[in-house]
Amino acid sequence: MRKDIAITGIGSVTAAGIGAPLLWQAARDGRSGIAQNPFDWEAGNLIKQTAKVPDFKAEERFSRSELAVYDPFTAFAVVAAEEAIAQSGITAAQLAGPRTACIIGTGLGGATTMDANLHKIYALHERRVDVFSVPRVMPNAAASHIGMRHHILGPSFAVSSACSSSTQAIGLGLQMLRSGMVDRAIVGGSEAMLSAGVMKAWEAMRVLTPDFIRPFSQGRNGMVLGEGAAVIVLERSAHVTARGGKALGYLMGYGTSSDAKDLLRPDPEGAASAMRQALADADVLAEDIRYINAHGTGTALNDSNEVRAARLVFGQHADHLPMSSTKPIHGHVLGGGGAIEAVISLCATQNGFLPPTINYLEADPDCDMDCVPNQGRAADLPYVMSNSLAFGGINASLVIARA
């Protein structure tokens, strides 16, 4: 079993509030951050239910020069990174330089800025947009700004693979550390796309619920979009010991795969492949996993596909393996979702507690696993898995161990 890579800091900005403790408390207690949120302008959207970050006042956190080049997705990531780095105890001198990587996943990058620009051009017929629009829109903006704030000179880039983006960013950080390329990595993901135009596009796909997101339940009818970020600090365990730091847990394994079949329709074999790779990379047995934080979007096809994939991997162990979705708490944050769920998975191991799948009505024969319906419970969680299954058939899984 490989406990060579430690998790030493976590941070988040979500619909549960600003800070990883608030995210865990909401997931643990089944307290949803989803609400009816109006848009800045009326676009005729039928579905206005979102998981929006509450009380995030960027003007109180950043200078005017920073605000000029920060799209909300960058601002969320910067705040989550500051929390994670502070908790890690890494000094500014240790963090700076070429031996630190910064990898931040995102599905859309500066979507809020892009949507606002299109509105100005096509609806308001303005001839010019903000001069800093390109720096705000770039998918690598969050990674770049975190790197500049902390003088990180090592590998710095974005991963963009829809809903698997931040899980892949975390996995790539793990691989860089093991290869010896770097000694520490700031990894995670961020997304801010709760604007009228983006919502209209998702509405057209008919995958958004008009009422409640109910993962794995009978009566599920779609997902709820969210915004936010989560960032994790990874370090080689030997370096943590040498500097007198503390491991919150360990990132044991990573697996990723592609269905290579359909852009939107998931395939259980592809998801199962990512889970098997993560187990092999972690050098743990399927029976060692005591909980899966599922992708669990609340759509009919995705949820049943994930259960089939889990049963392919875990066999009879799946009959007693809890698998819950926390998306009814923080929404589906797309490129940032995997990192948010990895933070929750880590906290589950720390606290020995299974976060519930809320809004659950009744069992669906196509989702025949223990989905921890409505009420969380205590459990012994030495090893857990976190899944991200993205559009495009891109799958990613992590194995996390408690400290």
Secondary structure, 3 states (H helix, E strand, C coil): CCCCEEEEEEEEEECCEECHHHHHHHHHHCCCCCEECCCCCCCCCCCCEEECCCCCCHHHCCCHHHHHHCCHHHHHHHHHHHHHHHHHCCCHHHHCECCEEEEEECCCCCHHHHHHHHHHHHHCCCCCCCCCHHHHHCCCHHHHHHHHHHCECCCEEEECCHHHHHHHHHHHHHHHHHHCCCCEEEEEEEECCCCHHHHHHHHHHCCECCCCCCCCECCCCCECEECEEEEEEEEEHHHHHHCCCCCCEEEEEEEEEECCCCCCCCCHHHHHHHHHHHHHHHCCCHHHCCEEECCCCCCHHHHHHHHHHHHHHHHHHHHHCEEECCHHHHCECHHHHHHHHHHHHHHHHHHCEECCECCCCCECHHHCCECCECCCEECCCCEEEEEEEECCCEEEEEEEEEC
